[in-house]
Amino acid sequence: MKVAVMGAGAVGCYYGGMLARAGHEVVLIARPQHVEAVERDGLRLDTQHFDERVRVAASTEASAAQGAQLVLFCVKSTDTDSAAHALAPHLAADTLVLSLQNGVENAERLRELLPQEAAAAVVYVAAEMAGPGHVKHNGRGELVIEPSTQSADVARTLIEAGVPTEISDNVRGALWAKLVLNCAYNALSAITQLPYGKLVQGEGITRAMRDVVDECLAVAKADGVTMPADVDAAVRRIAETMPNQYSSTAQDLARGKTSEIDHLNGLIVRRGEALGVPTPANRVLHALVKAIESKGA
């Protein structure tokens, strides 16, 4: 299978690297410093189970997706529109675009922007870019994808490449459950610049997270979302299974980059306003992250 990874940061490099390692033709579409490192040395796939350099194509241009049967769409939610427009001229009619993004609205937006089939995936992986062309995997790695005409083939391909994958009829609920996890951890990890394991040991942190989660669940209920039953357990499990992981928002702020906070706690605030659900805890976290972002602007 030819696979293009649009926005090959930590998530895209991990899954693209796993597919390339399994023998698939993968091209990473990424920033110049990563492309140069990958072209020179290969992609360093530094996981909990192995540390290897994987030969994989890389490009800074969306045109490199030409001929891909599958696109792993991994850009920040803030870049969904621009990346989709860049890809559009280069995709075949039967290409599947699989959104591996934070937030709950990206796949729907892709369906508005592209004639190709677009599907959502819920991503459970702890990964970071440890340097140009070097992705470090800190834990987990499973995907949950929504049904599509190609979901069965894609899921089988991913499983054979060592990526646990399941197809779910309630990906909307799973995306919201992931959103709750992100709202609970991302901003607090970013503000404190602490990994999850140390974060939850802080005085009052778990109670603050409880307030954030309760607001998210109230908004989801008002929005008609069917949530998985184990959300509370999943929130607790994050710190246990990914104790050394910093949130993507923390990584963005540490590098002076704009984060996806508008699509995380900010989305809860907006949906809460629209549905008449108070969200003061999420509002404070959103405001604080935006204030920190403005310092680096």
N, C-alpha and C positions, 0 to 999 in steps of 0.2 A: 504494500500500500504506500502511495506517496502522501506524505503528511506535511502540511505547512503549519508552523507555529507563529501566529501573529501576536507580537508582543512577548518575545521570549525573555521574560524575567525569570524569577525563581520558579514559579509554577510551570510556566511554559517549558523552561529548560529541563525541569525534572521529568515531566511526562514525555516531552519530545525526546529526551535522552534515553528514557526507558524503551521507547518504541524503536529508536535507532539502534540501541544495543541488541534488540531482538531481530534486527535485520531489515527493518523498514526504511524506505527512502524518506528522510526527514530533512526539511530546511527550516532553520531558525531565522525569523525576521526580527532583528533586534537593533539595539543601539550600536554605533560604530565601534566602541571599545570592546564590546562583547564579540562582535563579528570578527574583528581583527584577531582576538585571542583564540577564538574557535577555529578560524582558518589556519592559524599558525600551529596550534598545539592540540586541536580537538577540544571537545567539551569535557571538562573534568566533572564527572558524576560521582560525588562524594557522599555516599549514603551510609546508613547504619550497618549495612551488610557488606558493602564493597566500595572500593575507591578506584575508579577506572577512568581512562580517557577514551571517549567515544568519538569516532570519526563521523562528522555530520556536516552538512552544508549550512552556510550562514550567509545572510544578506541584510542590507539595510533597506531594501526596496520591496514594496508589496508585490511587485511583478514576479518575485521569486515563487509566489504561490501558484503560478501557472501550472496547470496539470494536476494539482492536488485533488485527491479524492476526499480528503478530510482536512479541515482547518480547525486547529485548536486555537480558539479566539481568547487571548489571555491579556488583553490590554486593560489598563485601569478603566473603571466605569466612566470616568470623565472623558476618556478618549474613544468611546464606543462609536460615536457618529463619524469622526474623522477617519478612524481605522477602517470602518465599513466602506466608506466612500473610496478610500485608497485601494481596497481589495476588489471592489465590485467589477472593474473591467477585466480582471484576470481569472475569475472563477468560472469553471464549467457549470453547465446547468444542473448537473447531478451531484455537485459538491455538497457535502454536509458541513455546515459551520456549527461547531460545538462550543458554546460559551462556557469557559472555565473562569468565571469572574465573580467577584464579590457583588452583593446586592441582589435584588429580586426582579429587576426590570429589564436586564440586558438582552435576554433572548427575545423577549417581546419586541424590543426596539430593533433588533437585528432583522426580525421578520418584517418590520415596516420598511427597512432600508434596503434589503437584499431580496432578489427573486429566489435565491437558493433556499433550500430547507435549513432552518436554524433550530437548534435544540439546546436546552439548558442542561448544565451539569453542576452538581453540588460537589465541591472539592474539599477533601479533608486531608490536607498535607501540611506539615511544618517544614518549610524550606526557605533558604535565603541565598542571595548571591554573595559569596564570600570573596569575590574578586572577579575581574573580567574573565568570562568563560569558565567560571568555577561555581557550580551550584552545590550547596551543602544541604543535605536532607537530614532533618532533625527528628522526624517521626511520622507515622501513619502514611497515607498515600492513596486511600480509596476514593472512588468516584461513584456517584449516583447520577444516572442520566435519564432523561425523559424519553418516552417512546417516540420513534420516528421510523421512516421506511428503512433506515440503515442502522438503527440502534443495536440490533442483535449482532450484526457483523462487526460493528465497532467495539461492542462490549467484549466479544470473543477475542478480537485482536488485542485489546488492552489486557485482558486476563492472561493471554498467552505471553504477553510482554512483562508480566509480573505486577500488573496494576489491578488490585481487587476492584471489580466493577459490577454494579447491579443496575437493572432497569426498574424504574418505579413509576407508577401511575400518579403518585402524589409528589412530584418534584417541586411543585409550588410550596407545599407544606415543608418539604426538606430544605428548600431555599430560605424560607422564613426561619426555620430552626437554625440554619447556619447564620442568618442575619442576627438572630438573638445572641448567638455565641460571639459574633463580631462586636455587637453593641456592648456586650458585657465586658469584653477584654480589650478591644483594640484601643479605644481612647485612653483608658486607664494605663495600659502599658506604654502608650505614647507619651502621656503627660509625665509619668514617673520615670520613663526609660528603664523599666524593669521587665525581665522575662516573667512568664506566667507563674512559675513556681514561687518566686520571691514575691511577686505582686500580691498573691492571695494571702500571704502571711502578714501583710500590713494591717495595722489597726483600723477597723471599720471598713475595710475594703470589701469583704464578702457581703456585708449588709448593704453597702452602696451598690454592689453588683445585683443584689436581690431586688433593689428598687428599680434598677434599669430593666432587668428581666421582666418584672411584673408589668411595667409599662408596655414593653414590647408585646407581651402576651395579650394585654388588654386591647392594643391596637390591632393585632392579628385577629382576635376574636371579632372585633367590630368590623373588620374588613372581610369576614367570611372565610378566613384561612383555616383549613383543617391541619392542626399541628400534630406532630408525632407526640406520643404520650411521655416520652423519656427526655424532654427538654431539660428539666432540672438536673437529671443525672448527667446529661451530656455537658452541661455547663461545668459541673464539678470535675468531670473526667478530663477536660481540656488541660487544667493545671497539672493533673496527675500524669497524663500521657505526653504532654509537651512542656515540661517544666523549664526548659532552657530556651524556649522560643519567645522572641520578641514579636509583637504584632506587626503586620505590614504597615500600619499607620505609624508605629514607633520607628520603623526603618525609614519610612518616608520623611518624617520630621527630623530624624538624625542626619539625613542627607540634604536637608533644606528643600525638599520636594513637596509639591502639593499632594495631599492625601485624598482618599476616597471617603472622607468623613461625611460629606453631603449625601452619600448613598448608603450610609450606615446609620448612625444616630440621627443624622439630619433627615433621613427618610422617615424614621419613626416620628420625629417632630412634625414633619409636613403631613403625614398620614393622620397623626393624632389631631392636628388642627382641623383637617378636613372632616374627620369622623367625630369630633367633639370629645376626644379622649385626652386628658391631661398627661403631659410627658415632661415634668420638670427635671428629672434626673438626666434624661437623654438631652434635654435642652442645654443644661449646664455643661455636660461633656462636649457636646457639639461646639458650643461657644468657646470653650477653653482651647480645644484643638485648633479652631479657626484663628484664635488670637495668637497661638504659638506659630502657626503657619505665616501669619502676617509679619512676624519678626524677621523671618527669613526672606521675605519678598523683596 
